[in-house]
Amino acid sequence: MDMTETTGATTVRATETGAAARRGEGGPGGRGRTTIADDVVAKIAGMAAREVPGIHALGGGLARTMGAMRERVPGRRAGVTTGVKVEVGERQSAVDLDVVVEYGVAIPDLAAEVRENVIAAVERMTGLEVVEVNIAVDDVHLPEEEEEGEETVEGRVR
């Protein structure tokens, strides 16, 4: 038995626990419900995507700008869910990622690796089947971009 409750911007889905839920059976593990919020799936997917070498950042231009502003506020840091959108159903989920890749990386290979890592992490940690992981490459990070930014900061400090 599944139940959905919406509180503010967060949707929480209640499902049966463990393998019984995946099979649609009650069983001894069914002595209660486990709820998984959309934000939980988004955080897992965001962390899994960032683990893959060749991913520079997640999020489009505006999302990254807002995240950088959040980092400058004392006690705050950029959200793990920046650049991640999820849809979570009763037993399935879908993930959309906006990524910035490092220059020189083979994008199709990187996308396949990110897809595999996200699917494995979400399915292992939540028990939800991941039906798709859509990846939009929004930018390529060039090595010179980082060096130019560092020189500007050093020039102002001297």
N, C-alpha and C positions, 0 to 999 in steps of 0.2 A: 504494500500500500504506500502511495506517495502523496505528499502534501506540499503545497507551495505557499509561502508567506512572504509578502513584500513589506519591508520597513524602510522608508526613505528611498534611497537610491540602491539599496542592497537587496537582492532577491536571495532567499534561503530556500533550498529544496531539502525536504526530509525524505530519506530513503531507508529501506531495510539495510541491515549491515552485512558486510562480508560477501562471500561467494553466493550465499543464498539470495542476496539482492540481485546479483548478476543473472542467476538462474530463475528469478521470480518466485522463489520458494520462501516459506516462513522458516521453520527449523529452529533448533536450539539457540542459534545466534540472533534470532529475531525477537529478543526481549526488550526491544526499544528501537528508537530511530536515531540515525546519524544525519545531521544536517551539514550541507556543504554550501557555503555562500559563493556567489559568482566571483567575488574578490579573491577568495582563496584559490580558485582555479586560475585566475589571472596572475596572481603572484607566483604560483608554481610554474606557469608557462613562461612568465618573464624571466625568472631565475634560470630556468632550463635553457632558454634562448641565449642568455648572456654567457652561459658556460661554454658555448661553442667558440673556439678560436676563429677569428675573422669577423666577428660581430663587434663593431665599434660602439654602437649605442642603439637603443630602441626609441622609437618615436619620430614623428615628422618634425619639420622645422619649428612650428609653433609649440608643439608639445615639449621638445627639447629645450626651447627658450624658457618656457615656464618652469621646467624642472631645474634649470640652471639658476633661476631666480629663487626657487624654493631652497636650493642648497646654500645660498648666501644668508638665509635667515638663520640665526643661531638656534641650534637644537633641531633643525629640520634637515632632511636630505631628500634627494629626488626619489620619487615613488618607483617602486619595483614594477608597477603596472603601467608606467608610461609607455605608450606605443603598443599596448596589449588590449584587445577587445575579445570578450568571450560570450558565448551563448551556452547556457547550461540547461539541459533538459532533465527529465526524470532519470535517464540512464546513459545519456550521451552528452557530449560537449563538442563545440567547434571553437577554434581559436583563429584570430586575425592578428598578425604582427606587422608593425611598421619598423623597418630596420635600416641602420646605416652600416655599410660594410667597409672593411679596410681595403685600401687600394691594392690590387694585385691578386686578390682572392678570386677563385673561380666561383662565380655566383650560383650557377646551378648545383654544383657540388655542396656549397655552403648551405643553400636552401634545403637540400635533401638531409644534410646532417642536423640542421636546426629542427626540421620537421620530425626526424626520428627521435631526437632528444626530448622535445616537447611532448610528443605522444607517449614515450616511455615514462616520463616523470609524472604526467597527469594521470595516466592509467594506473601506474603503480601506487601513487599516493591517494587517489580518490576512488578508484574502482570504476570510474566513468569511462565509457568507450569514447575515444576521440575520433570523430567521423571525418574531420578535416582540419588542416592547419594551413591557412592562406598567408603567404608572405609577400609583402610589398617592400621592395628596396627603394627607399626614398632618397638616398644619397650615398656617395662614396667618400670616405675620409681619406684625405691626402696627407702624407707625412709632413709636407711643408706647412699645412694649416696649423698644426700643433706648434711647430717651431716658431712661426710668425707670432702666434699668440703669446708664447713665452718671452720673446724678445721685447714685445710691447710692454709687458708687465715689468720686466727688468729695467727698461728704459725709463719708466715713470718713477721707479723706486730710487734710482741713483741720485 
